[in-house]
Amino acid sequence: MAPDAVDYSKWSVEDLAKRVQGLEQELRGANAKYLRLIQPDRPKSRPANSRKERKEQNPKVFDPSRYSTRFIALKFAYLGQRYNGYEYAANNTTPLPTVEEVLWRALMKARLIFPEDIEAIAKGDPIWHGCNYSKSGRTDRGVSAFGQVIGLRVRSNKPPAGQSEGTAAIMSEDSCEQSGSAALVTEAENGKSDSASDNATVDEEAADFHPVRDEIPYAQVLNRLLPEDVKVLAWCPAPPADFSARFSCRERQYRYFFTQPAFNPTFGANGLLSGQSCDSSTGQRRRDGWLDIDAMKKAAKLYEGLHDFRNFCKVDASKQLESFDRRIYHSEIKEVDFKSEPAAYITGASFMEFENGGYLTGNSRPSAPRMYQFVLHGSAFLWHQVRHMVAILLLIGQGLEKPELITHLFDIENNPEKPAYDIAQDIPLVLWDCVFPAEGSNTREDALDWLWVGDDSGSGDEELHVTSGFKGLGKFGFGGLVDDLWKLWRKKKMQEVLAGSLLNLAVTQGRNTNDLPDESILRPSARKTYFGGDGYENRGVYTPVLDRKRVEAPDVINKRWAMKNARFLQKRDENRQRRHLETRADHSLDEDVE
């Protein structure tokens, strides 16, 4: 809340002077915090002697009105294990940073965006106001993404055509709120001269400007600043005028990975299961840890089509959703081509799928645990929907449920309230891609012209090939995207090899698995249950999903939340209307700039 207005008419001259001095001191402090945030950290060193050193320690600043902005889209990837999800929430301290924070700091350090909220920036809070920012997905903690997309307005190399120095200054005040281009940037970085060019020269430069070849290599610049597990893959120079990474996205694709077996099986007869876990064709008892892939494939196909997924999600009451209908275009379980061998002991006879040896697909021993993935394409998804869907598939794969359970959960008339069941773990889930078809198109093909790191403009015209001066065009060679990702992969591979070797060493030392005594068949009270994580949980006697306690229906949850947050809903509607008006005004700016 703003402080009450002060009546300075009754103040003495001495008091007014002290007040002015105090405000000047506060302003200097705020400016210093802002400069420390947006300028690269510089180590303390001896006094500058050479002209170059003095220039580095005292970078020139420029009038942002002399620089144009443009609206683009970025496609990037990240591994989610080290992050508290994608989205940053103000005033919400999290144990891990969010991907959005990391991306925002890189954009700020590169001086590609310039939000105007000085106080928030000084605190280090990611602020997107004025950047026309939108995101296509909000992944949870631990979840990765290989095709996350954002839209935003960034600084451009294009000269602002037809603007004199005075006119540009007036326009900057008008457009700062929309473009966010109100911050300090070194002129040397952008190759600008100290003196202002006349209008004719600026117009000529603008007319000759190529929107790709002469532009800032956004992906390469950001990849130099981002951590090893967050990388920009491509950028789109010209999204549609009304593009929103959230609302223009017509298809989101997910993948969830799991091993076969799902967890370390129990050796000997003690690990053999009965009942639904037996193979339907041979009747052989399946060892615990092994999943019935055929049953999971059958169940996955039941997800396809338009269904009410209220029993496959966590209700977000703040959104006050009335419809839980979502369309699934494609759903399948398929094997990953996985041929590495992290641990030799898993090829032994005691590790095989069935009691008489061999595997369902043949008697040949695989070189490593098989890896499978649940591939899912849909128009949009509810909160935790994918992980709920995976959890049901895993229960079916373990023989604890039948595929028909999915059909029963879609039957809202008979099951209006969701049974309480655990969702699948987060780490194996990946937001694989986001698709943006052309407006009015009946296809699901991505219509955005992505400029991939190291590629040409995407149009097939070799003359549009980026010549940015970055070695390998930012993809191959030292410091390139492929080189950086190779280092990350090798680090993870070494961890896999070392962990696998240690596992194999522990198994082969001392008592052999073949010498384990044959105990009684595993009792139902000790049944192991798998939820997609690294191991299993002992849950005692299994209770079928449809026999479990039910959670409240969505309309009950929404009504109770709305009664407690009536003022919040009113404020949110006002903010949505304001953002809508800002977006329309910001897109109108593109007609003059690009």
SULKACOR-V436600 format. One line per field, one symbol per residue. ss: DSSP state (@ for helix, = for strand, . for the rest). phi: phi as a letter, one per 30 degrees, with the letter a starting at -180 (. if undefined). psi: psi as a letter, one per 40 degrees, with the letter a starting at -180 (. if undefined). Layout:
ss->???
phi->???
psi->???
//
This chain:
ss->.......@@@..@@@@@@@@@@@@@@@@@@@@@@@@@@............@@@@@@@......@@@============.@@@................@@@@@@@@@@@........@@@@@@..........==........================.....@@@@@@@@@@@@@@@.......@@@@........@@@@@@@@@@.........@@@@@@@@....=======..............==========........@@@=..@@@........==.....@@@@@@@@@...====.@@@....@@@.....============.......@@@@.@@@..=....=..=.......=========......@@@@@@@@@@@@@......@@@@@@@........=.........=======..............===.........@@@......@@@@......@@@@@@@@@@@@@@@@@@@@@@@@@@@@....@@@........@@@.==.......==......@@@..=...@@@@@@@@@@@.@@@@@@@@@@@@@@@@@@@@@@@@@@@@.
phi->.ddddcdddcddddddddddddddddddddddddddddcedcddbdedcddddddddbddcbddddbcbbcbbccbbacddcbciddccdibdcdbdcddddddddddddhcbbdcdddddddiddbcejchdbbdabddeidcbcbdbbcacbdbdddddicdddddddddddceddcicbacbddddcicdddddddddddddddddcdcdcdddeddddddcdddcbbdcabcdbdeecdbeddddcabcbbbcacbddbddddiddcdcbiddddddcidddddjdcdddddddddddddjcbdcddbacdcdddhdcccdbccdabacbdddbbdbdbdddddddcddcdciibeckcddddaedcbbccbbadabddiddddddedddddddidbcededdddddddcbdcdddbdcdddeddbddabcbdddidcccddcdddcdeicddjcidddcddbdjddihiccieiddddddddddddddddddddddddddddddiddddcdddcdeededcddbcbjddbbbdciddceedcddcdddeddddddddddbddddddddddddddddddddddddddccc
psi->hiiihhhedeiidddddddddddddddddddddddddeiihhihaiihdiddddddegiiiiheeeiiiihiihhiiihedeifadhhhifghidiiidddddddddddefdigiegdddddeehhheheefhiidigiihehihefihihihiiiehhgifhiddddddddddedddeefgihihdddefiidihiidddddddddehheddeihgddddddddiidehihdiihdgiidfhhdddehehhhihhiiihidihihiaddehiabeeihdddeihiiidhigdddddddddediahihfdefihhgddefhdhehihhdhhihiiigheigdhdeeeideeidideiiideieihieihihiihhhhidiiihedddddddddddddeediidedddddegddegehhihiiiiiddehhhdihhgiiheieifihehghgiheaaeeeehdeehhgeehhefediaheidddddddddddddddddddddddddddeibhideehihaiihidefhhhhfeaeaiiheahhhideeiiiiiiddddddddddefdddddddddddddddddddddddddddd.
//
